[in-house]
Amino acid sequence: MRENILGIDYGDKRIGLALAEVGSLALPYKVIGNRGRQDLLKQIKEIIKENNISRLVLGLPLSLSGKENERYRITVDFLAWLKDNFDLPVETVNEQFSSRLYQRQNVKKDIDKHAAAAILDSFLSKND
């Protein structure tokens, strides 16, 4: 049975999402608004059900020095929330450069979902 994974680029206003099957490349999926945890719970549950997701991968924004910063702490709080609210494995990947990569390539529209795809590709390449 194939394993479908949801990649997540967490932001205060927008959350980028990407999808992949194990053994394939990640594809940018969509950007959802971050309008509070109850709304996110509903949206993410729907996405998990519609796409038969069996694992979540969240990008963790470490600073260039590798130390924790405020953005990292906010994302770790979201990570704990994911683990508390979804009965799925949740993995993390350092997402330090995911958005910058696409900005350099002149991607301007829905950059968050492209960043989520980079996060998910990073996870897939380390777990092949």
N, C-alpha and C positions, 0 to 999 in steps of 0.2 A: 504494500500500500504506500502511495506517495505521501510525502510529508510537505505540507504547505506552511510557509513561515511568513509572518507579518513583521516588517521592519518599521521602526518608529523613530522619527526625528522630532523630539519634544521641544516645543516652544511656548512661550507665555501666551501668544496670540494665535499661532497656527501650529498644527502638528502634521508633519509630512509622513506619508505611509507608502510602503513599497511591498510587493509580493514576490515570492519565489518558491519554487519547488526545490527540495534538496537535489543537488547535482546540476542545477541550471543557474542562469543569471537572474539577478533581481530586476524587476520592472517597476518603474515609478507607478504608483497606483492613484493616490488622490491626496488632497490637502483638506483637513477638517479644521474648523474653528475651535479654539479652546475657550468654550463658554461655561466652564465649570465642570466639576467632577461628575455630577449626575448626568449631564448631557454627554460627556465623554464615555461614561459607562454604557449608556444606551447605544451610542454610535459604534464603539469598538465591539460590543457584543454582537451587533448586527453584522459587522464586517467579518468577525470570526466565524459566525454561522454561515454566511453567504459563501465564504471562500474556504471553508473546511480547514481552518487554521489550527495547527497543533503546537505551535511554538511562537513566542514573541522575541524580537531582538531590538533592544533599545540602545541608542547611541549615548555614550557618556562623554560630556565635554570636559576633558582634562585641560589644564592650562599648558602652555608650551613647556614649562618646567616639570610637568607631570604632577603638580600639586593640586589639591582641591581648591576650588574657588566658589563664589556664590552660585554661579550657573550650575556647577557640578552638584552642589548641595540641593538645589531646587530639583534637579533631574533625579537625584537619588531618592528624594521624597516621592516623586512620581513613580519611580521603580518600586518602592515599597507599596504604593497604592496599587500598582499593577499586580504585584504578587498577592496582595490581600483580596483582590476582586476578581481575579481570573484563575481558573484551575488549570493553568498551562505552565510549562517551563518558560522562564523569562531569562534570556541571556543578555549580556551587555558587550559592547564593542566601543573602543576609543573612537570618538567621532570628531576629533580635533580639527580636521581639515575638510570634512565632507562638503560643507556649504561653499567654502572658498574654491574648491576644485571646480564647481559648476559656475561660480561667478567668473573665474578666469576663462571659462569656455563660453562666456557671454550668455549663459542661460539666465533669463530674467523671470520668466513666467513659472509660477509654482515651484520655485527652487527647493522648497521644503520636501517635496516628494522625490526630487532627484537626490537630495541629501540622504533621505531614507533609503533609497536604492544603493547609494554608496556604502552606507552603514551595513546594509544587508549583504552586499557583495563582499565586504570585508569579512563579515562573519562566515559566509559560505566558503571563501578561499582558505580560511584558517581551519575549517572543519571538514574539508574534503577527504 
